[in-house]
Amino acid sequence: MREHEEDWTKQLDTVILEIVGMNEIFIEPQFLQLLCKLEGIKIQEMTFELYRKTVFECISLLQELKRGIRL
C-alpha cells in the first residue's frame, strides 16, 4: 500500500488492534515483538527499504505464531 501512496496507516492500525486482542487470548512473546515492530514503522520515518524489510520480518513472526498456536 505504501508504495502506491495509499493510506496504509489506517490498515496498520486495524492490524495492530487485532494483534493486541490476540495477545489477550494467546500469551506469546512474539506478539509483543510484532507489536513493537508495527508501532515502530508507524511512528518512525524510515526508508522504503527498511520499511519493507520490517514488514517481511513481521510476516515471518506471524508465520512462526501460526505454526505454534494454529491461528
mmCIF file as Biopython writes it, N, C-alpha, C and O atoms, coordinates in Angstrom:
data_model
#
loop_
_atom_site.group_PDB
_atom_site.id
_atom_site.type_symbol
_atom_site.label_atom_id
_atom_site.label_alt_id
_atom_site.label_comp_id
_atom_site.label_asym_id
_atom_site.label_entity_id
_atom_site.label_seq_id
_atom_site.pdbx_PDB_ins_code
_atom_site.Cartn_x
_atom_site.Cartn_y
_atom_site.Cartn_z
_atom_site.occupancy
_atom_site.B_iso_or_equiv
_atom_site.auth_seq_id
_atom_site.auth_asym_id
_atom_site.pdbx_PDB_model_num
ATOM 1   N N  . MET A ? 1  ? 0.819  -1.193  0.000  1.0 0.0 1  A 1 
ATOM 2   C CA . MET A ? 1  ? 0.000  0.000   0.000  1.0 0.0 1  A 1 
ATOM 3   C C  . MET A ? 1  ? 0.864  1.259   0.000  1.0 0.0 1  A 1 
ATOM 4   O O  . MET A ? 1  ? 0.576  2.234   -0.695 1.0 0.0 1  A 1 
ATOM 5   N N  . ARG A ? 2  ? 1.928  1.212   0.795  1.0 0.0 2  A 1 
ATOM 6   C CA . ARG A ? 2  ? 2.753  2.409   0.891  1.0 0.0 2  A 1 
ATOM 7   C C  . ARG A ? 2  ? 3.384  2.765   -0.446 1.0 0.0 2  A 1 
ATOM 8   O O  . ARG A ? 2  ? 3.464  3.940   -0.804 1.0 0.0 2  A 1 
ATOM 9   N N  . GLU A ? 3  ? 3.833  1.752   -1.188 1.0 0.0 3  A 1 
ATOM 10  C CA . GLU A ? 3  ? 4.479  2.028   -2.469 1.0 0.0 3  A 1 
ATOM 11  C C  . GLU A ? 3  ? 3.523  2.631   -3.485 1.0 0.0 3  A 1 
ATOM 12  O O  . GLU A ? 3  ? 3.958  3.252   -4.455 1.0 0.0 3  A 1 
ATOM 13  N N  . HIS A ? 4  ? 2.219  2.452   -3.270 1.0 0.0 4  A 1 
ATOM 14  C CA . HIS A ? 4  ? 1.216  3.045   -4.159 1.0 0.0 4  A 1 
ATOM 15  C C  . HIS A ? 4  ? 0.641  4.334   -3.580 1.0 0.0 4  A 1 
ATOM 16  O O  . HIS A ? 4  ? -0.354 4.864   -4.075 1.0 0.0 4  A 1 
ATOM 17  N N  . GLU A ? 5  ? 1.293  4.832   -2.513 1.0 0.0 5  A 1 
ATOM 18  C CA . GLU A ? 5  ? 0.896  6.065   -1.841 1.0 0.0 5  A 1 
ATOM 19  C C  . GLU A ? 5  ? -0.559 6.039   -1.361 1.0 0.0 5  A 1 
ATOM 20  O O  . GLU A ? 5  ? -1.263 7.048   -1.408 1.0 0.0 5  A 1 
ATOM 21  N N  . GLU A ? 6  ? -0.990 4.862   -0.901 1.0 0.0 6  A 1 
ATOM 22  C CA . GLU A ? 6  ? -2.316 4.709   -0.312 1.0 0.0 6  A 1 
ATOM 23  C C  . GLU A ? 6  ? -2.211 4.934   1.197  1.0 0.0 6  A 1 
ATOM 24  O O  . GLU A ? 6  ? -1.112 4.947   1.752  1.0 0.0 6  A 1 
ATOM 25  N N  . ASP A ? 7  ? -3.351 5.111   1.851  1.0 0.0 7  A 1 
ATOM 26  C CA . ASP A ? 7  ? -3.361 5.349   3.288  1.0 0.0 7  A 1 
ATOM 27  C C  . ASP A ? 7  ? -3.137 4.031   4.022  1.0 0.0 7  A 1 
ATOM 28  O O  . ASP A ? 7  ? -4.092 3.357   4.410  1.0 0.0 7  A 1 
ATOM 29  N N  . TRP A ? 8  ? -1.893 3.675   4.207  1.0 0.0 8  A 1 
ATOM 30  C CA . TRP A ? 8  ? -1.536 2.412   4.835  1.0 0.0 8  A 1 
ATOM 31  C C  . TRP A ? 8  ? -1.632 2.474   6.352  1.0 0.0 8  A 1 
ATOM 32  O O  . TRP A ? 8  ? -1.696 1.430   7.002  1.0 0.0 8  A 1 
ATOM 33  N N  . THR A ? 9  ? -1.643 3.671   6.933  1.0 0.0 9  A 1 
ATOM 34  C CA . THR A ? 9  ? -1.659 3.765   8.392  1.0 0.0 9  A 1 
ATOM 35  C C  . THR A ? 9  ? -2.991 3.299   8.982  1.0 0.0 9  A 1 
ATOM 36  O O  . THR A ? 9  ? -3.010 2.729   10.073 1.0 0.0 9  A 1 
ATOM 37  N N  . LYS A ? 10 ? -4.096 3.528   8.287  1.0 0.0 10 A 1 
ATOM 38  C CA . LYS A ? 10 ? -5.391 3.043   8.785  1.0 0.0 10 A 1 
ATOM 39  C C  . LYS A ? 10 ? -5.420 1.520   8.809  1.0 0.0 10 A 1 
ATOM 40  O O  . LYS A ? 10 ? -5.910 0.920   9.766  1.0 0.0 10 A 1 
ATOM 41  N N  . GLN A ? 11 ? -4.902 0.902   7.769  1.0 0.0 11 A 1 
ATOM 42  C CA . GLN A ? 11 ? -4.830 -0.558  7.720  1.0 0.0 11 A 1 
ATOM 43  C C  . GLN A ? 11 ? -3.913 -1.072  8.814  1.0 0.0 11 A 1 
ATOM 44  O O  . GLN A ? 11 ? -4.210 -2.081  9.455  1.0 0.0 11 A 1 
ATOM 45  N N  . LEU A ? 12 ? -2.804 -0.388  9.029  1.0 0.0 12 A 1 
ATOM 46  C CA . LEU A ? 12 ? -1.870 -0.784  10.071 1.0 0.0 12 A 1 
ATOM 47  C C  . LEU A ? 12 ? -2.520 -0.694  11.451 1.0 0.0 12 A 1 
ATOM 48  O O  . LEU A ? 12 ? -2.316 -1.573  12.288 1.0 0.0 12 A 1 
ATOM 49  N N  . ASP A ? 13 ? -3.291 0.350   11.692 1.0 0.0 13 A 1 
ATOM 50  C CA . ASP A ? 13 ? -3.997 0.484   12.969 1.0 0.0 13 A 1 
ATOM 51  C C  . ASP A ? 13 ? -4.949 -0.683  13.207 1.0 0.0 13 A 1 
ATOM 52  O O  . ASP A ? 13 ? -5.066 -1.173  14.330 1.0 0.0 13 A 1 
ATOM 53  N N  . THR A ? 14 ? -5.624 -1.125  12.160 1.0 0.0 14 A 1 
ATOM 54  C CA . THR A ? 14 ? -6.542 -2.263  12.263 1.0 0.0 14 A 1 
ATOM 55  C C  . THR A ? 14 ? -5.780 -3.539  12.610 1.0 0.0 14 A 1 
ATOM 56  O O  . THR A ? 14 ? -6.222 -4.319  13.454 1.0 0.0 14 A 1 
ATOM 57  N N  . VAL A ? 15 ? -4.643 -3.750  11.963 1.0 0.0 15 A 1 
ATOM 58  C CA . VAL A ? 15 ? -3.831 -4.930  12.232 1.0 0.0 15 A 1 
ATOM 59  C C  . VAL A ? 15 ? -3.325 -4.906  13.677 1.0 0.0 15 A 1 
ATOM 60  O O  . VAL A ? 15 ? -3.363 -5.923  14.370 1.0 0.0 15 A 1 
ATOM 61  N N  . ILE A ? 16 ? -2.855 -3.748  14.122 1.0 0.0 16 A 1 
ATOM 62  C CA . ILE A ? 16 ? -2.355 -3.621  15.493 1.0 0.0 16 A 1 
ATOM 63  C C  . ILE A ? 16 ? -3.464 -3.927  16.496 1.0 0.0 16 A 1 
ATOM 64  O O  . ILE A ? 16 ? -3.230 -4.619  17.487 1.0 0.0 16 A 1 
ATOM 65  N N  . LEU A ? 17 ? -4.653 -3.422  16.248 1.0 0.0 17 A 1 
ATOM 66  C CA . LEU A ? 17 ? -5.787 -3.688  17.133 1.0 0.0 17 A 1 
ATOM 67  C C  . LEU A ? 17 ? -6.081 -5.186  17.229 1.0 0.0 17 A 1 
ATOM 68  O O  . LEU A ? 17 ? -6.332 -5.702  18.319 1.0 0.0 17 A 1 
ATOM 69  N N  . GLU A ? 18 ? -6.052 -5.875  16.103 1.0 0.0 18 A 1 
ATOM 70  C CA . GLU A ? 18 ? -6.299 -7.313  16.105 1.0 0.0 18 A 1 
ATOM 71  C C  . GLU A ? 18 ? -5.214 -8.071  16.858 1.0 0.0 18 A 1 
ATOM 72  O O  . GLU A ? 18 ? -5.510 -9.021  17.584 1.0 0.0 18 A 1 
ATOM 73  N N  . ILE A ? 19 ? -3.978 -7.663  16.693 1.0 0.0 19 A 1 
ATOM 74  C CA . ILE A ? 19 ? -2.874 -8.338  17.369 1.0 0.0 19 A 1 
ATOM 75  C C  . ILE A ? 19 ? -2.936 -8.111  18.872 1.0 0.0 19 A 1 
ATOM 76  O O  . ILE A ? 19 ? -2.642 -9.020  19.648 1.0 0.0 19 A 1 
ATOM 77  N N  . VAL A ? 20 ? -3.315 -6.905  19.291 1.0 0.0 20 A 1 
ATOM 78  C CA . VAL A ? 20 ? -3.487 -6.634  20.722 1.0 0.0 20 A 1 
ATOM 79  C C  . VAL A ? 20 ? -4.555 -7.562  21.289 1.0 0.0 20 A 1 
ATOM 80  O O  . VAL A ? 20 ? -4.386 -8.106  22.381 1.0 0.0 20 A 1 
ATOM 81  N N  . GLY A ? 21 ? -5.636 -7.745  20.570 1.0 0.0 21 A 1 
ATOM 82  C CA . GLY A ? 21 ? -6.688 -8.660  21.016 1.0 0.0 21 A 1 
ATOM 83  C C  . GLY A ? 21 ? -6.214 -10.099 21.090 1.0 0.0 21 A 1 
ATOM 84  O O  . GLY A ? 21 ? -6.523 -10.803 22.051 1.0 0.0 21 A 1 
ATOM 85  N N  . MET A ? 22 ? -5.467 -10.547 20.087 1.0 0.0 22 A 1 
ATOM 86  C CA . MET A ? 22 ? -4.942 -11.910 20.099 1.0 0.0 22 A 1 
ATOM 87  C C  . MET A ? 22 ? -3.980 -12.110 21.259 1.0 0.0 22 A 1 
ATOM 88  O O  . MET A ? 22 ? -3.925 -13.187 21.852 1.0 0.0 22 A 1 
ATOM 89  N N  . ASN A ? 23 ? -3.225 -11.068 21.577 1.0 0.0 23 A 1 
ATOM 90  C CA . ASN A ? 23 ? -2.276 -11.180 22.679 1.0 0.0 23 A 1 
ATOM 91  C C  . ASN A ? 23 ? -3.000 -11.400 24.008 1.0 0.0 23 A 1 
ATOM 92  O O  . ASN A ? 23 ? -2.442 -12.014 24.918 1.0 0.0 23 A 1 
ATOM 93  N N  . GLU A ? 24 ? -4.216 -10.914 24.130 1.0 0.0 24 A 1 
ATOM 94  C CA . GLU A ? 24 ? -5.006 -11.147 25.348 1.0 0.0 24 A 1 
ATOM 95  C C  . GLU A ? 24 ? -5.448 -12.601 25.446 1.0 0.0 24 A 1 
ATOM 96  O O  . GLU A ? 24 ? -5.622 -13.131 26.544 1.0 0.0 24 A 1 
ATOM 97  N N  . ILE A ? 25 ? -5.627 -13.237 24.306 1.0 0.0 25 A 1 
ATOM 98  C CA . ILE A ? 25 ? -6.094 -14.629 24.283 1.0 0.0 25 A 1 
ATOM 99  C C  . ILE A ? 25 ? -4.918 -15.600 24.304 1.0 0.0 25 A 1 
ATOM 100 O O  . ILE A ? 25 ? -4.909 -16.555 25.079 1.0 0.0 25 A 1 
ATOM 101 N N  . PHE A ? 26 ? -3.937 -15.355 23.459 1.0 0.0 26 A 1 
ATOM 102 C CA . PHE A ? 26 ? -2.756 -16.213 23.344 1.0 0.0 26 A 1 
ATOM 103 C C  . PHE A ? 26 ? -1.557 -15.432 23.868 1.0 0.0 26 A 1 
ATOM 104 O O  . PHE A ? 26 ? -1.038 -14.556 23.175 1.0 0.0 26 A 1 
ATOM 105 N N  . ILE A ? 27 ? -1.123 -15.734 25.055 1.0 0.0 27 A 1 
ATOM 106 C CA . ILE A ? 27 ? 0.008  -15.014 25.636 1.0 0.0 27 A 1 
ATOM 107 C C  . ILE A ? 27 ? 1.296  -15.575 25.028 1.0 0.0 27 A 1 
ATOM 108 O O  . ILE A ? 27 ? 1.802  -16.608 25.466 1.0 0.0 27 A 1 
ATOM 109 N N  . GLU A ? 28 ? 1.809  -14.894 24.032 1.0 0.0 28 A 1 
ATOM 110 C CA . GLU A ? 28 ? 3.023  -15.325 23.332 1.0 0.0 28 A 1 
ATOM 111 C C  . GLU A ? 28 ? 3.971  -14.136 23.232 1.0 0.0 28 A 1 
ATOM 112 O O  . GLU A ? 28 ? 3.533  -13.033 22.906 1.0 0.0 28 A 1 
ATOM 113 N N  . PRO A ? 29 ? 5.265  -14.333 23.505 1.0 0.0 29 A 1 
ATOM 114 C CA . PRO A ? 29 ? 6.219  -13.222 23.420 1.0 0.0 29 A 1 
ATOM 115 C C  . PRO A ? 29 ? 6.356  -12.650 22.008 1.0 0.0 29 A 1 
ATOM 116 O O  . PRO A ? 29 ? 6.719  -11.485 21.844 1.0 0.0 29 A 1 
ATOM 117 N N  . GLN A ? 30 ? 6.070  -13.455 20.997 1.0 0.0 30 A 1 
ATOM 118 C CA . GLN A ? 30 ? 6.172  -12.966 19.615 1.0 0.0 30 A 1 
ATOM 119 C C  . GLN A ? 30 ? 5.156  -11.861 19.333 1.0 0.0 30 A 1 
ATOM 120 O O  . GLN A ? 30 ? 5.400  -11.001 18.487 1.0 0.0 30 A 1 
ATOM 121 N N  . PHE A ? 31 ? 4.019  -11.875 20.034 1.0 0.0 31 A 1 
ATOM 122 C CA . PHE A ? 31 ? 3.036  -10.813 19.827 1.0 0.0 31 A 1 
ATOM 123 C C  . PHE A ? 31 ? 3.604  -9.468  20.233 1.0 0.0 31 A 1 
ATOM 124 O O  . PHE A ? 31 ? 3.396  -8.471  19.541 1.0 0.0 31 A 1 
ATOM 125 N N  . LEU A ? 32 ? 4.321  -9.426  21.350 1.0 0.0 32 A 1 
ATOM 126 C CA . LEU A ? 32 ? 4.924  -8.176  21.789 1.0 0.0 32 A 1 
ATOM 127 C C  . LEU A ? 32 ? 5.973  -7.702  20.791 1.0 0.0 32 A 1 
ATOM 128 O O  . LEU A ? 32 ? 6.030  -6.518  20.459 1.0 0.0 32 A 1 
ATOM 129 N N  . GLN A ? 33 ? 6.790  -8.614  20.321 1.0 0.0 33 A 1 
ATOM 130 C CA . GLN A ? 33 ? 7.805  -8.264  19.321 1.0 0.0 33 A 1 
ATOM 131 C C  . GLN A ? 33 ? 7.141  -7.753  18.050 1.0 0.0 33 A 1 
ATOM 132 O O  . GLN A ? 33 ? 7.597  -6.773  17.461 1.0 0.0 33 A 1 
ATOM 133 N N  . LEU A ? 34 ? 6.077  -8.406  17.627 1.0 0.0 34 A 1 
ATOM 134 C CA . LEU A ? 34 ? 5.346  -7.997  16.438 1.0 0.0 34 A 1 
ATOM 135 C C  . LEU A ? 34 ? 4.728  -6.608  16.617 1.0 0.0 34 A 1 
ATOM 136 O O  . LEU A ? 34 ? 4.810  -5.766  15.723 1.0 0.0 34 A 1 
ATOM 137 N N  . LEU A ? 35 ? 4.119  -6.379  17.762 1.0 0.0 35 A 1 
ATOM 138 C CA . LEU A ? 35 ? 3.518  -5.071  18.034 1.0 0.0 35 A 1 
ATOM 139 C C  . LEU A ? 35 ? 4.571  -3.967  18.048 1.0 0.0 35 A 1 
ATOM 140 O O  . LEU A ? 35 ? 4.328  -2.867  17.551 1.0 0.0 35 A 1 
ATOM 141 N N  . CYS A ? 36 ? 5.721  -4.255  18.610 1.0 0.0 36 A 1 
ATOM 142 C CA . CYS A ? 36 ? 6.794  -3.258  18.644 1.0 0.0 36 A 1 
ATOM 143 C C  . CYS A ? 36 ? 7.237  -2.877  17.232 1.0 0.0 36 A 1 
ATOM 144 O O  . CYS A ? 36 ? 7.435  -1.698  16.937 1.0 0.0 36 A 1 
ATOM 145 N N  . LYS A ? 37 ? 7.388  -3.850  16.383 1.0 0.0 37 A 1 
ATOM 146 C CA . LYS A ? 37 ? 7.797  -3.575  15.000 1.0 0.0 37 A 1 
ATOM 147 C C  . LYS A ? 37 ? 6.729  -2.770  14.262 1.0 0.0 37 A 1 
ATOM 148 O O  . LYS A ? 37 ? 7.046  -1.810  13.561 1.0 0.0 37 A 1 
ATOM 149 N N  . LEU A ? 38 ? 5.468  -3.159  14.419 1.0 0.0 38 A 1 
ATOM 150 C CA . LEU A ? 38 ? 4.396  -2.460  13.716 1.0 0.0 38 A 1 
ATOM 151 C C  . LEU A ? 38 ? 4.224  -1.026  14.216 1.0 0.0 38 A 1 
ATOM 152 O O  . LEU A ? 38 ? 4.016  -0.111  13.419 1.0 0.0 38 A 1 
ATOM 153 N N  . GLU A ? 39 ? 4.309  -0.831  15.518 1.0 0.0 39 A 1 
ATOM 154 C CA . GLU A ? 39 ? 4.234  0.526   16.059 1.0 0.0 39 A 1 
ATOM 155 C C  . GLU A ? 39 ? 5.435  1.350   15.591 1.0 0.0 39 A 1 
ATOM 156 O O  . GLU A ? 39 ? 5.316  2.544   15.318 1.0 0.0 39 A 1 
ATOM 157 N N  . GLY A ? 40 ? 6.583  0.695   15.506 1.0 0.0 40 A 1 
ATOM 158 C CA . GLY A ? 40 ? 7.794  1.387   15.070 1.0 0.0 40 A 1 
ATOM 159 C C  . GLY A ? 40 ? 7.689  1.922   13.651 1.0 0.0 40 A 1 
ATOM 160 O O  . GLY A ? 40 ? 8.108  3.049   13.384 1.0 0.0 40 A 1 
ATOM 161 N N  . ILE A ? 41 ? 7.135  1.131   12.736 1.0 0.0 41 A 1 
ATOM 162 C CA . ILE A ? 41 ? 7.035  1.637   11.366 1.0 0.0 41 A 1 
ATOM 163 C C  . ILE A ? 41 ? 5.972  2.719   11.248 1.0 0.0 41 A 1 
ATOM 164 O O  . ILE A ? 41 ? 5.970  3.503   10.300 1.0 0.0 41 A 1 
ATOM 165 N N  . LYS A ? 42 ? 5.080  2.751   12.211 1.0 0.0 42 A 1 
ATOM 166 C CA . LYS A ? 42 ? 4.042  3.784   12.184 1.0 0.0 42 A 1 
ATOM 167 C C  . LYS A ? 42 ? 4.578  5.129   12.676 1.0 0.0 42 A 1 
ATOM 168 O O  . LYS A ? 42 ? 4.193  6.173   12.150 1.0 0.0 42 A 1 
ATOM 169 N N  . ILE A ? 43 ? 5.446  5.116   13.663 1.0 0.0 43 A 1 
ATOM 170 C CA . ILE A ? 43 ? 5.868  6.378   14.259 1.0 0.0 43 A 1 
ATOM 171 C C  . ILE A ? 43 ? 7.212  6.882   13.758 1.0 0.0 43 A 1 
ATOM 172 O O  . ILE A ? 43 ? 7.545  8.047   13.978 1.0 0.0 43 A 1 
ATOM 173 N N  . GLN A ? 44 ? 7.991  6.043   13.095 1.0 0.0 44 A 1 
ATOM 174 C CA . GLN A ? 44 ? 9.317  6.467   12.665 1.0 0.0 44 A 1 
ATOM 175 C C  . GLN A ? 44 ? 9.366  6.652   11.155 1.0 0.0 44 A 1 
ATOM 176 O O  . GLN A ? 44 ? 8.882  5.818   10.389 1.0 0.0 44 A 1 
ATOM 177 N N  . GLU A ? 45 ? 9.962  7.768   10.749 1.0 0.0 45 A 1 
ATOM 178 C CA . GLU A ? 45 ? 10.241 7.966   9.331  1.0 0.0 45 A 1 
ATOM 179 C C  . GLU A ? 45 ? 11.390 7.042   8.953  1.0 0.0 45 A 1 
ATOM 180 O O  . GLU A ? 45 ? 12.436 7.060   9.601  1.0 0.0 45 A 1 
ATOM 181 N N  . MET A ? 46 ? 11.212 6.251   7.931  1.0 0.0 46 A 1 
ATOM 182 C CA . MET A ? 46 ? 12.271 5.340   7.519  1.0 0.0 46 A 1 
ATOM 183 C C  . MET A ? 46 ? 12.259 5.201   6.007  1.0 0.0 46 A 1 
ATOM 184 O O  . MET A ? 46 ? 11.277 5.527   5.340  1.0 0.0 46 A 1 
ATOM 185 N N  . THR A ? 47 ? 13.354 4.718   5.495  1.0 0.0 47 A 1 
ATOM 186 C CA . THR A ? 47 ? 13.435 4.493   4.056  1.0 0.0 47 A 1 
ATOM 187 C C  . THR A ? 47 ? 12.458 3.382   3.677  1.0 0.0 47 A 1 
ATOM 188 O O  . THR A ? 47 ? 12.051 2.574   4.512  1.0 0.0 47 A 1 
ATOM 189 N N  . PHE A ? 48 ? 12.101 3.366   2.417  1.0 0.0 48 A 1 
ATOM 190 C CA . PHE A ? 48 ? 11.186 2.330   1.959  1.0 0.0 48 A 1 
ATOM 191 C C  . PHE A ? 48 ? 11.811 0.945   2.126  1.0 0.0 48 A 1 
ATOM 192 O O  . PHE A ? 48 ? 11.111 -0.019  2.436  1.0 0.0 48 A 1 
ATOM 193 N N  . GLU A ? 49 ? 13.128 0.844   1.921  1.0 0.0 49 A 1 
ATOM 194 C CA . GLU A ? 49 ? 13.803 -0.443  2.046  1.0 0.0 49 A 1 
ATOM 195 C C  . GLU A ? 49 ? 13.709 -0.981  3.474  1.0 0.0 49 A 1 
ATOM 196 O O  . GLU A ? 49 ? 13.448 -2.168  3.672  1.0 0.0 49 A 1 
ATOM 197 N N  . LEU A ? 50 ? 13.922 -0.113  4.474  1.0 0.0 50 A 1 
ATOM 198 C CA . LEU A ? 50 ? 13.819 -0.539  5.868  1.0 0.0 50 A 1 
ATOM 199 C C  . LEU A ? 50 ? 12.369 -0.865  6.228  1.0 0.0 50 A 1 
ATOM 200 O O  . LEU A ? 50 ? 12.107 -1.826  6.951  1.0 0.0 50 A 1 
ATOM 201 N N  . TYR A ? 51 ? 11.440 -0.070  5.727  1.0 0.0 51 A 1 
ATOM 202 C CA . TYR A ? 51 ? 10.011 -0.337  5.928  1.0 0.0 51 A 1 
ATOM 203 C C  . TYR A ? 51 ? 9.664  -1.732  5.395  1.0 0.0 51 A 1 
ATOM 204 O O  . TYR A ? 51 ? 9.033  -2.531  6.087  1.0 0.0 51 A 1 
ATOM 205 N N  . ARG A ? 52 ? 10.076 -2.009  4.179  1.0 0.0 52 A 1 
ATOM 206 C CA . ARG A ? 52 ? 9.781  -3.286  3.535  1.0 0.0 52 A 1 
ATOM 207 C C  . ARG A ? 52 ? 10.417 -4.452  4.303  1.0 0.0 52 A 1 
ATOM 208 O O  . ARG A ? 52 ? 9.778  -5.485  4.504  1.0 0.0 52 A 1 
ATOM 209 N N  . LYS A ? 53 ? 11.669 -4.287  4.730  1.0 0.0 53 A 1 
ATOM 210 C CA . LYS A ? 53 ? 12.353 -5.317  5.500  1.0 0.0 53 A 1 
ATOM 211 C C  . LYS A ? 53 ? 11.596 -5.606  6.797  1.0 0.0 53 A 1 
ATOM 212 O O  . LYS A ? 53 ? 11.437 -6.764  7.183  1.0 0.0 53 A 1 
ATOM 213 N N  . THR A ? 54 ? 11.135 -4.560  7.457  1.0 0.0 54 A 1 
ATOM 214 C CA . THR A ? 54 ? 10.406 -4.719  8.713  1.0 0.0 54 A 1 
ATOM 215 C C  . THR A ? 54 ? 9.074  -5.426  8.483  1.0 0.0 54 A 1 
ATOM 216 O O  . THR A ? 54 ? 8.669  -6.261  9.292  1.0 0.0 54 A 1 
ATOM 217 N N  . VAL A ? 55 ? 8.399  -5.104  7.399  1.0 0.0 55 A 1 
ATOM 218 C CA . VAL A ? 55 ? 7.140  -5.782  7.071  1.0 0.0 55 A 1 
ATOM 219 C C  . VAL A ? 55 ? 7.385  -7.276  6.859  1.0 0.0 55 A 1 
ATOM 220 O O  . VAL A ? 55 ? 6.602  -8.101  7.327  1.0 0.0 55 A 1 
ATOM 221 N N  . PHE A ? 56 ? 8.463  -7.630  6.159  1.0 0.0 56 A 1 
ATOM 222 C CA . PHE A ? 56 ? 8.762  -9.043  5.946  1.0 0.0 56 A 1 
ATOM 223 C C  . PHE A ? 56 ? 9.141  -9.737  7.258  1.0 0.0 56 A 1 
ATOM 224 O O  . PHE A ? 56 ? 8.829  -10.913 7.445  1.0 0.0 56 A 1 
ATOM 225 N N  . GLU A ? 57 ? 9.807  -9.026  8.158  1.0 0.0 57 A 1 
ATOM 226 C CA . GLU A ? 57 ? 10.097 -9.587  9.479  1.0 0.0 57 A 1 
ATOM 227 C C  . GLU A ? 57 ? 8.788  -9.865  10.232 1.0 0.0 57 A 1 
ATOM 228 O O  . GLU A ? 57 ? 8.664  -10.881 10.917 1.0 0.0 57 A 1 
ATOM 229 N N  . CYS A ? 58 ? 7.828  -8.967  10.100 1.0 0.0 58 A 1 
ATOM 230 C CA . CYS A ? 58 ? 6.524  -9.159  10.748 1.0 0.0 58 A 1 
ATOM 231 C C  . CYS A ? 58 ? 5.807  -10.372 10.170 1.0 0.0 58 A 1 
ATOM 232 O O  . CYS A ? 58 ? 5.182  -11.137 10.904 1.0 0.0 58 A 1 
ATOM 233 N N  . ILE A ? 59 ? 5.894  -10.543 8.881  1.0 0.0 59 A 1 
ATOM 234 C CA . ILE A ? 59 ? 5.273  -11.705 8.235  1.0 0.0 59 A 1 
ATOM 235 C C  . ILE A ? 59 ? 5.911  -12.992 8.761  1.0 0.0 59 A 1 
ATOM 236 O O  . ILE A ? 59 ? 5.213  -13.973 9.018  1.0 0.0 59 A 1 
ATOM 237 N N  . SER A ? 60 ? 7.221  -12.985 8.918  1.0 0.0 60 A 1 
ATOM 238 C CA . SER A ? 60 ? 7.913  -14.162 9.452  1.0 0.0 60 A 1 
ATOM 239 C C  . SER A ? 60 ? 7.461  -14.464 10.879 1.0 0.0 60 A 1 
ATOM 240 O O  . SER A ? 60 ? 7.252  -15.625 11.232 1.0 0.0 60 A 1 
ATOM 241 N N  . LEU A ? 61 ? 7.310  -13.426 11.697 1.0 0.0 61 A 1 
ATOM 242 C CA . LEU A ? 61 ? 6.821  -13.618 13.056 1.0 0.0 61 A 1 
ATOM 243 C C  . LEU A ? 61 ? 5.416  -14.199 13.052 1.0 0.0 61 A 1 
ATOM 244 O O  . LEU A ? 61 ? 5.110  -15.091 13.844 1.0 0.0 61 A 1 
ATOM 245 N N  . LEU A ? 62 ? 4.561  -13.703 12.169 1.0 0.0 62 A 1 
ATOM 246 C CA . LEU A ? 62 ? 3.203  -14.236 12.076 1.0 0.0 62 A 1 
ATOM 247 C C  . LEU A ? 62 ? 3.198  -15.701 11.663 1.0 0.0 62 A 1 
ATOM 248 O O  . LEU A ? 62 ? 2.413  -16.495 12.182 1.0 0.0 62 A 1 
ATOM 249 N N  . GLN A ? 63 ? 4.070  -16.054 10.734 1.0 0.0 63 A 1 
ATOM 250 C CA . GLN A ? 63 ? 4.156  -17.455 10.315 1.0 0.0 63 A 1 
ATOM 251 C C  . GLN A ? 63 ? 4.620  -18.341 11.471 1.0 0.0 63 A 1 
ATOM 252 O O  . GLN A ? 63 ? 4.129  -19.457 11.641 1.0 0.0 63 A 1 
ATOM 253 N N  . GLU A ? 64 ? 5.568  -17.837 12.263 1.0 0.0 64 A 1 
ATOM 254 C CA . GLU A ? 64 ? 6.034  -18.566 13.436 1.0 0.0 64 A 1 
ATOM 255 C C  . GLU A ? 64 ? 4.902  -18.747 14.443 1.0 0.0 64 A 1 
ATOM 256 O O  . GLU A ? 64 ? 4.736  -19.824 15.015 1.0 0.0 64 A 1 
ATOM 257 N N  . LEU A ? 65 ? 4.134  -17.693 14.653 1.0 0.0 65 A 1 
ATOM 258 C CA . LEU A ? 65 ? 2.989  -17.776 15.567 1.0 0.0 65 A 1 
ATOM 259 C C  . LEU A ? 65 ? 1.953  -18.764 15.056 1.0 0.0 65 A 1 
ATOM 260 O O  . LEU A ? 65 ? 1.395  -19.549 15.822 1.0 0.0 65 A 1 
ATOM 261 N N  . LYS A ? 66 ? 1.709  -18.719 13.776 1.0 0.0 66 A 1 
ATOM 262 C CA . LYS A ? 66 ? 0.708  -19.614 13.184 1.0 0.0 66 A 1 
ATOM 263 C C  . LYS A ? 66 ? 1.093  -21.082 13.387 1.0 0.0 66 A 1 
ATOM 264 O O  . LYS A ? 66 ? 0.248  -21.921 13.697 1.0 0.0 66 A 1 
ATOM 265 N N  . ARG A ? 67 ? 2.369  -21.371 13.209 1.0 0.0 67 A 1 
ATOM 266 C CA . ARG A ? 67 ? 2.836  -22.761 13.423 1.0 0.0 67 A 1 
ATOM 267 C C  . ARG A ? 67 ? 2.684  -23.160 14.878 1.0 0.0 67 A 1 
ATOM 268 O O  . ARG A ? 67 ? 2.377  -24.314 15.180 1.0 0.0 67 A 1 
ATOM 269 N N  . GLY A ? 68 ? 2.899  -22.207 15.788 1.0 0.0 68 A 1 
ATOM 270 C CA . GLY A ? 68 ? 2.897  -22.534 17.206 1.0 0.0 68 A 1 
ATOM 271 C C  . GLY A ? 68 ? 1.529  -22.622 17.836 1.0 0.0 68 A 1 
ATOM 272 O O  . GLY A ? 68 ? 1.314  -23.441 18.731 1.0 0.0 68 A 1 
ATOM 273 N N  . ILE A ? 69 ? 0.576  -21.780 17.382 1.0 0.0 69 A 1 
ATOM 274 C CA . ILE A ? 69 ? -0.722 -21.769 18.069 1.0 0.0 69 A 1 
ATOM 275 C C  . ILE A ? 69 ? -1.901 -22.055 17.136 1.0 0.0 69 A 1 
ATOM 276 O O  . ILE A ? 69 ? -3.056 -21.973 17.552 1.0 0.0 69 A 1 
ATOM 277 N N  . ARG A ? 70 ? -1.619 -22.381 15.909 1.0 0.0 70 A 1 
ATOM 278 C CA . ARG A ? 70 ? -2.674 -22.749 14.952 1.0 0.0 70 A 1 
ATOM 279 C C  . ARG A ? 70 ? -3.763 -21.690 14.862 1.0 0.0 70 A 1 
ATOM 280 O O  . ARG A ? 70 ? -4.916 -21.945 15.206 1.0 0.0 70 A 1 
ATOM 281 N N  . LEU A ? 71 ? -3.392 -20.497 14.396 1.0 0.0 71 A 1 
ATOM 282 C CA . LEU A ? 71 ? -4.368 -19.396 14.240 1.0 0.0 71 A 1 
ATOM 283 C C  . LEU A ? 71 ? -5.400 -19.724 13.186 1.0 0.0 71 A 1 
ATOM 284 O O  . LEU A ? 71 ? -6.292 -18.919 12.924 1.0 0.0 71 A 1 
#
